[in-house]
């Protein structure tokens, strides 16, 4: 059963928590702001309308008495009433309109308002004049056979409401930002145990099997912590059992191999004393035992590397001195050095030696011997190239040589066969020292194997 | 005219596996060694006390007394060269064996060639320095390669032959850095690259014996990334 934590590409947890907090605060403050706005608006509109209505009735009463008094003309009446109130006052006397200003044409008045007034009831309606909201009020005056109309601009109210709306929007924005920050902080707090867990997991991955999580008395964390710790216990037990087993297998295989190889050496040294017919048989035993020994050693090495308990132990190495010395010991042509030093790097010497010695051995076994070793560098890399005489490795096989027990056609027929594990070991050791390997053909029909190691930063040509 | 018989080199082989032990006997006898076998740790300790030996071969996984303990006992009692034979290749075994006083180690399966080369190198060391030069005095330390003797404040310091060779090599090149590989080649006769831990373990042992404060060495100085240097006080 594979438990997958990732379902497709998702945002990181912390971002998701923060976004959720932001979204919730956004919805809450928007709802709250909208309700506040609507309440404020209805209250303000309501009181403005009440004020306007009271004003209109008062004005209508004045207009009526003036009209009935007959001393003032309708035009004078609207003029005097209009100048006090800031609103436009209109009188319809015997179907003739008199207005305090020309800002609003009587035709712009809503029909419903006038019809209601004509039918004898006072009416109120909002209307928009060139985009500005106005309140229209009509008061019928049957006694004077006239209708009093007042159009009150609501610009002030509108301005107040838009100020309120702006304040609410800004407030909402600030709340959302605060909500996001709260979400970020909360997610940090929530993720802190996960951070700790990840630190412990990393420590365990690097071999610190004595590391455990502490639930710090938190009942919510306890199940997670205890199952994590159980998992590590199980893992530790398993690795210890496997390591013990591997070590026992190693011991159990090495001891008889030692007896065998020593015994055959004793016989081989006295080869002259053997009857003629026995010598080829002993030679076969000798060859097979040494092959078997190489195979066992390679397998044990691979299983140690597979177990993941091995660590590179880097030390300071002068690569040029190292390669020259190794070439001497392995009896290969003297390395050619191109490019200038320094050749210092930090590397696990024994692993590098295993890699290069294996490549030289392969060249000897399958490639007619090493023809050249070249050392060079660029800014970021050191390169050691080992060339052989041939027959070369066809391009389609260059990946496969790293597979376990893969052997080339020529090698399968050879009596001096390798274990088929050398290149696997080369690749695994190289991986541990951050090295890379390339297989190329050289001009002479042989193989050029290039090992590339990271050069330390900060110096170089 | 006195007739002198060649005195064979006596080797104690402490190894629990019968076949390995008897094959080692044949191999070493062919190399003209005189072999005494021991099948477990206790027997090995008895045999060791019952005779004189030029070399001791100790398998680490011994029944009775463990190889580490046997190694410590033998080292405590004598300066005889000790070679550990181990089927364990874990770092721990090799390092612990060297700490217990071993001079060198071979891992199973070893080739006869490697084993006999190791033993020969050890015996050469045990028979004295290659070029005994004059007495060297460094403050309170006095190194006399000819006599195979080291004195600190006039008192003889007890060194194994391997420790002595390491010290002489460094002292003869006082002020110069010797790399681990150089020391391995000169003292142990190792091909390149050898196991630097052999050198490190011997330097640690030497410091305990000749430094005033082994934790703050003034004579045997580590030169990071290069090796060791003997500093004149």
Interface residues (C-beta under 8 A of the other chain):
Chain A: X247 X250 X251 X254 X255 X256 X257 X258 X259 X260 X261 X262 X263 X265 X266 X269 X270 X293 X296 X297 X300 X315 X316 X322 X325 X326 X328 X329 X344 X349 X350 X353
Chain B: X17 X19 X20 X23 X24 X26 X27 X30 X61 X87 X88 X89 X90 X107 X108 X109 X110 X111 X112 X181 X191 X192 X193 X195 X196 X224 X225 X226
